[in-house]
Structure formats: C-alpha cells, structure tokens
Amino acid sequence: MIQNTINYIDKQFQVQITSNEVYTTAGICFSTQPVERNLLIDIYQPIGLPPGTRSPALIMAFGGAFHRGTKDDDAFEVKGSTNTAIAEYCLEFAKRGYVCFSMDYRLIQEDPDPGKTISISSQDYVPRSRVDEVRKIMNLPPADNLTLWRGIEGAIDDGVSAIQWVKKNCDRFQIDSQKIAIGGWSAGGRIALHAAFAEKEEVAAVISISGYMHPFDMKRCMLADASTPSVFISWGTNDLDYVLSQGPIFQEYFNQVGIEHIACEIQNASHFYPRSVLVNDSSGFSGSFEESLARFLKVALKIN
C-alpha cells in the first residue's frame, strides 16, 4: 500500500548514493568511426522512509553549454558568482524524501549520433553566444551550426533514455511512477524541456533552471492537455542574453495556453546562482530558490 507522502516529505533523511550505473549506451564519433559508449547515472536514495512508501523521483541534468560539466560537478565560478551543482540539488532533495538521479549525457565534442527524432526544428535555433565563449575557454575551434545541433539532439535523446530507465526501475527504487520530474541547469534545463515537450516523454513536472527553448519550438511543442507537465522556469536579471529574453516569453505563453507553472526572475543574478539565493516567485512565495523549487514540486507532483 502506498503511504501518503505528506507524512514524510521534507523531513531530513540520510542519503545512500550509488554511483555510475549504466542507464543506456549511445553513439559517439558519428561523423568519423561510430562507436557506442555507456551513459552513467548516480542514484540518491533517502534512507528510512516509512514501510511501503513509493517516493517521488527527480532526474537532473547538468549544465555547461553542452561542452563541459559532469553529473558529479557542474558548478562554475564566473565573475564572483557560482551556481549550485546538479549533484548538490540531488543530495538536498534526497534528504527531503525524493529519489534523485544525476545523469550523464554525451557532449558536443564527442560527436554524438543525433538520433532519428528532431527536437529543435532548425539548426539556426541553437543560440551560440555561450557555446562560442565556452569553446574558446576550452581551446576548441569554432563549430558550425550543424555540429552544435547534432550534439544537442543527442543530449536530448539521452534525457529521454534516462526518464525511460527510471520508469523501468520504479519498483526497484520504490518510486511512484506518476510522480516523476525531470530538470536541470542551463544545458540541463534545455534537455529537460525538450525531452518532456518535444520528445513527448511523459513526466509530471519539468524544472528549467536558466534553460532555453526557441519560441518557435515552444509554440510547436508546448500544448496544454491532460498530460502536460507543470513547469518551473527561472532566470536571472543579468542572465545570458537568450535566457533573459525568453523568460517573459515563456511566462506569457504559459498564461495564454493554460500551462501550470511557476516563474522565478531572480533580481541581480547572472546565469550562475546558488540554491540559497533569495527569490520572489510568481506564486507569491518569498524565500530561498531551493524552497521555491520544493514548493513547486509538492504541487506539481500532487504531494499533499
């Protein structure tokens, strides 16, 4: 029998971490000599839940302009500001009673197989400003739009595979299959949005921490119906140009079509903000960014 999650969610649990499980294999070196590599996932499980409990699940994808970062560490210090690593979000939400997963995915310089499905309608819909900057930091040559598009399409497919793997393992991890969320920061937020909406992999909630979807694809993919997940979107008032411009577009569109959401514009924040930053979200909540996320998940996953 499934226990009512209101009895335990948000209590502070100890966490068991299982690292580097293979959740799928996927192609790299697509344009030269294709090979497959294992994609890995880390599992964060709360210890001591009530017997018979089925927990909500949170799958998180790291950021790094699809070029850097890992499932273990994607915290970057830029001009005195540092974002919270996805692995840390997984740890903190596992302490709250969620089974959390930090997923690996293929990076652009690995030359991923983009797969057969199309999430981003045009190569021209891939914003370049941050990618070009990161490639310079990494001493990589400029990349054309096709290379970037192929890499991002591959990463989105990996997000879909991670969701499917978690669904297949709901019994193993004692997860409520109706209470699965996917999210991420920056590139990870883009993976989450596209996996859920463009690829139509069913989840109950999506978290986009300074993520992005081109407005054309937003209107093409994000349609309100009975299976539409709730969405959490956040951005800083000093965020990346394309993230900053899109935040209000998301919010206006969600209001127009009736998609349940929380929007969080963070004053004086860049693209790199911690979970402790103070926010005022669209629900009227004032407090830490992490608590805004927690409140969203409780409503979106129907934890009551």
C-alpha positions as CSV (number, residue, x, y, z in Angstrom):
1,M,0.0,0.0,0.0
2,I,1.3,3.4,-1.0
3,Q,1.7,5.7,2.0
4,N,0.6,9.3,1.9
5,T,3.8,11.3,1.2
6,I,2.7,14.3,3.3
7,N,3.8,12.2,6.3
8,Y,7.5,12.3,5.4
9,I,8.3,14.7,2.5
10,D,10.7,17.5,3.5
11,K,12.0,15.7,6.6
12,Q,15.8,15.4,6.7
13,F,16.8,11.9,5.8
14,Q,20.2,10.4,5.4
15,V,21.1,9.6,1.8
16,Q,22.6,6.5,0.2
17,I,24.4,7.3,-3.1
18,T,25.0,4.7,-5.7
19,S,27.3,5.9,-8.5
20,N,27.9,5.1,-12.1
21,E,25.1,2.7,-13.0
22,V,24.7,2.3,-16.8
23,Y,21.3,3.6,-17.9
24,T,21.9,3.2,-21.7
25,T,24.5,3.1,-24.4
26,A,24.6,5.7,-27.2
27,G,26.6,6.5,-30.3
28,I,29.6,8.9,-30.5
29,C,32.1,9.7,-33.2
30,F,29.1,9.9,-35.5
31,S,30.8,11.6,-38.5
32,T,34.0,9.5,-38.4
33,Q,34.1,6.0,-36.9
34,P,30.9,5.5,-34.9
35,V,31.2,3.6,-31.6
36,E,28.9,3.2,-28.6
37,R,29.7,4.4,-25.0
38,N,28.0,3.7,-21.7
39,L,26.0,6.5,-20.2
40,L,26.0,6.6,-16.4
41,I,23.7,7.7,-13.7
42,D,24.1,8.4,-10.0
43,I,21.2,7.4,-7.6
44,Y,20.5,9.4,-4.4
45,Q,18.1,7.4,-2.2
46,P,16.7,8.6,1.2
47,I,17.2,6.1,4.0
48,G,14.5,5.2,6.5
49,L,11.3,6.0,4.6
50,P,8.1,4.5,6.1
51,P,7.5,0.9,5.0
52,G,5.6,0.6,1.7
53,T,6.3,4.1,0.7
54,R,6.5,5.0,-3.0
55,S,8.6,8.1,-3.3
56,P,8.5,10.9,-5.9
57,A,11.5,11.0,-8.3
58,L,13.7,13.8,-9.6
59,I,16.0,13.3,-12.6
60,M,18.6,16.1,-13.1
61,A,20.9,17.0,-16.0
62,F,24.0,19.1,-15.5
63,G,24.9,22.3,-17.3
64,G,28.0,23.5,-19.2
65,A,26.9,24.7,-22.7
66,F,26.8,21.0,-23.8
67,H,30.6,21.0,-23.7
68,R,31.7,20.7,-20.1
69,G,30.4,19.8,-16.6
70,T,29.7,16.4,-15.3
71,K,26.9,14.6,-13.3
72,D,29.3,15.0,-10.3
73,D,30.2,18.6,-10.7
74,D,28.9,21.4,-12.9
75,A,29.5,24.3,-10.5
76,F,31.3,27.2,-12.3
77,E,32.5,30.4,-10.8
78,V,32.1,33.4,-13.2
79,K,32.7,36.9,-12.1
80,G,32.2,36.1,-8.5
81,S,29.0,34.1,-8.9
82,T,28.8,30.3,-8.6
83,N,25.8,28.1,-9.4
84,T,24.8,25.1,-7.3
85,A,25.9,21.8,-8.8
86,I,23.2,19.5,-10.0
87,A,24.7,16.7,-7.8
88,E,24.1,19.0,-4.8
89,Y,20.4,19.5,-5.8
90,C,20.1,15.7,-6.0
91,L,21.6,15.3,-2.5
92,E,19.4,18.0,-0.9
93,F,16.2,16.8,-2.4
94,A,17.0,13.2,-1.5
95,K,17.3,14.5,2.1
96,R,13.8,15.8,1.6
97,G,12.5,12.3,0.6
98,Y,12.8,12.3,-3.2
99,V,14.7,9.5,-5.0
100,C,17.1,11.6,-7.2
101,F,19.1,10.8,-10.2
102,S,22.1,12.8,-11.7
103,M,22.5,11.8,-15.3
104,D,25.5,11.7,-17.6
105,Y,24.9,12.6,-21.3
106,R,27.0,13.0,-24.5
107,L,28.8,16.3,-25.1
108,I,29.1,18.1,-28.4
109,Q,32.9,17.4,-28.8
110,E,32.1,13.6,-28.6
111,D,30.3,14.0,-32.0
112,P,27.1,12.2,-30.8
113,D,24.7,10.4,-33.0
114,P,21.7,12.8,-33.1
115,G,19.2,10.0,-33.4
116,K,16.1,9.9,-35.6
117,T,13.8,12.3,-33.8
118,I,14.0,16.0,-34.2
119,S,13.5,18.2,-31.1
120,I,14.9,21.5,-32.4
121,S,13.3,22.4,-35.7
122,S,16.2,24.3,-37.3
123,Q,20.0,24.4,-36.8
124,D,19.5,28.2,-36.7
125,Y,17.5,27.9,-33.5
126,V,20.6,27.0,-31.4
127,P,21.9,30.1,-29.6
128,R,25.6,30.5,-30.0
129,S,26.8,33.2,-27.6
130,R,27.6,31.0,-24.6
131,V,28.7,28.0,-26.6
132,D,31.2,30.1,-28.6
133,E,32.6,31.5,-25.3
134,V,33.0,28.1,-23.7
135,R,34.7,26.6,-26.8
136,K,37.3,29.4,-26.6
137,I,37.8,28.7,-22.8
138,M,38.3,25.0,-23.8
139,N,40.7,25.9,-26.7
140,L,38.3,24.2,-29.2
141,P,37.9,25.6,-32.7
142,P,34.6,27.3,-33.8
143,A,31.8,24.8,-34.6
144,D,29.2,25.1,-37.3
145,N,25.5,25.1,-36.6
146,L,25.1,21.5,-37.7
147,T,27.7,20.2,-35.3
148,L,26.0,22.0,-32.4
149,W,22.5,20.9,-33.4
150,R,23.6,17.3,-33.7
151,G,25.2,17.4,-30.3
152,I,22.2,18.9,-28.6
153,E,19.8,16.5,-30.3
154,G,22.0,13.6,-29.0
155,A,21.9,15.0,-25.4
156,I,18.1,15.4,-25.6
157,D,17.8,11.7,-26.6
158,D,19.9,10.9,-23.6
159,G,17.5,12.7,-21.4
160,V,14.6,10.7,-22.8
161,S,16.6,7.5,-22.2
162,A,17.2,8.5,-18.6
163,I,13.5,9.0,-18.0
164,Q,12.7,5.7,-19.6
165,W,15.3,3.9,-17.4
166,V,13.9,5.4,-14.2
167,K,10.4,4.4,-15.2
168,K,11.5,0.8,-15.8
169,N,13.1,0.8,-12.4
170,C,10.3,2.3,-10.3
171,D,9.8,-1.0,-8.4
172,R,13.5,-1.3,-7.7
173,F,13.7,2.2,-6.2
174,Q,10.2,2.2,-4.8
175,I,9.2,5.2,-6.9
176,D,5.6,6.4,-7.7
177,S,5.6,6.3,-11.5
178,Q,3.0,9.2,-11.5
179,K,5.4,11.5,-9.6
180,I,8.5,11.7,-11.8
181,A,10.1,15.1,-12.6
182,I,13.0,16.0,-14.9
183,G,15.1,19.1,-14.6
184,G,18.4,20.7,-15.0
185,W,20.5,23.8,-15.1
186,S,21.4,25.7,-18.3
187,A,22.1,22.9,-20.9
188,G,20.4,20.5,-18.5
189,G,17.3,22.7,-18.4
190,R,17.2,22.6,-22.2
191,I,17.4,18.8,-22.1
192,A,14.6,18.6,-19.6
193,L,12.3,20.9,-21.6
194,H,12.9,19.2,-24.9
195,A,12.8,15.6,-23.6
196,A,9.4,16.3,-22.0
197,F,7.8,18.5,-24.6
198,A,9.5,18.0,-28.0
199,E,10.1,14.2,-27.5
200,K,6.8,13.8,-25.5
201,E,8.4,11.6,-22.8
202,E,5.7,11.7,-20.2
203,V,6.6,13.2,-16.8
204,A,4.6,15.1,-14.2
205,A,6.9,18.1,-13.9
206,V,9.8,19.9,-15.6
207,I,12.4,22.2,-14.0
208,S,14.3,24.6,-16.2
209,I,17.0,26.5,-14.2
210,S,18.1,29.1,-16.8
211,G,17.3,26.7,-19.6
212,Y,16.1,27.6,-23.1
213,M,13.7,26.5,-25.9
214,H,13.3,28.5,-29.1
215,P,9.9,30.3,-29.2
216,F,9.0,28.5,-32.4
217,D,9.6,25.1,-30.8
218,M,7.9,26.3,-27.6
219,K,4.7,27.1,-29.5
220,R,5.0,23.9,-31.6
221,C,5.6,21.5,-28.7
222,M,4.1,23.1,-25.5
223,L,0.4,22.4,-25.8
224,A,-1.9,22.3,-22.8
225,D,-3.7,19.0,-22.4
226,A,-4.4,16.4,-19.8
227,S,-0.8,15.0,-20.0
228,T,1.0,18.4,-20.0
229,P,3.5,18.6,-17.1
230,S,3.8,21.5,-14.8
231,V,6.8,23.7,-15.4
232,F,9.2,25.6,-13.2
233,I,11.3,28.3,-15.1
234,S,13.9,30.6,-13.6
235,W,16.3,33.2,-14.9
236,G,18.5,36.0,-13.5
237,T,18.0,39.6,-14.4
238,N,21.6,39.5,-15.6
239,D,21.4,36.1,-17.3
240,L,22.7,35.0,-20.7
241,D,21.1,37.1,-23.5
242,Y,18.9,34.4,-24.9
243,V,17.8,33.1,-21.5
244,L,17.0,36.6,-20.2
245,S,14.9,37.4,-23.3
246,Q,13.0,34.2,-23.2
247,G,11.9,34.1,-19.6
248,P,9.0,36.6,-20.0
249,I,8.1,34.9,-23.3
250,F,7.7,31.6,-21.5
251,Q,5.6,33.1,-18.8
252,E,3.3,35.0,-21.2
253,Y,2.8,31.8,-23.3
254,F,2.1,29.6,-20.4
255,N,-0.5,32.0,-19.1
256,Q,-2.1,32.2,-22.6
257,V,-2.4,28.5,-23.2
258,G,-3.0,27.4,-19.6
259,I,0.1,25.5,-18.7
260,E,0.6,25.3,-14.9
261,H,3.9,26.9,-14.0
262,I,6.0,28.8,-11.5
263,A,8.2,31.6,-12.9
264,C,11.1,32.9,-11.0
265,E,13.0,36.0,-12.1
266,I,15.9,36.4,-9.8
267,Q,17.0,40.0,-9.2
268,N,20.6,40.9,-9.8
269,A,21.5,37.3,-10.6
270,S,23.6,36.2,-13.5
271,H,23.4,32.7,-15.2
272,F,25.3,31.4,-12.1
273,Y,23.2,31.5,-8.9
274,P,23.1,29.2,-5.9
275,R,20.2,27.4,-4.4
276,S,20.3,29.7,-1.4
277,V,19.7,32.9,-3.4
278,L,16.6,34.8,-2.2
279,V,13.7,35.0,-4.7
280,N,10.1,36.1,-5.1
281,D,8.4,33.7,-7.4
282,S,5.1,34.0,-9.4
283,S,3.2,32.1,-6.7
284,G,3.9,34.9,-4.3
285,F,6.4,33.0,-2.3
286,S,9.5,34.8,-0.9
287,G,12.5,32.8,0.3
288,S,15.3,30.7,-0.9
289,F,15.4,29.4,-4.5
290,E,15.6,25.8,-3.2
291,E,12.4,26.3,-1.2
292,S,10.7,27.7,-4.2
293,L,11.6,24.6,-6.1
294,A,10.4,22.4,-3.3
295,R,7.1,24.1,-3.1
296,F,6.6,23.8,-6.9
297,L,7.4,20.0,-6.8
298,K,4.9,19.4,-3.9
299,V,2.1,20.9,-6.0
300,A,3.2,19.6,-9.4
301,L,3.7,16.0,-8.1
302,K,0.5,16.2,-6.0
303,I,2.3,15.6,-2.8
304,N,-0.5,16.5,-0.3
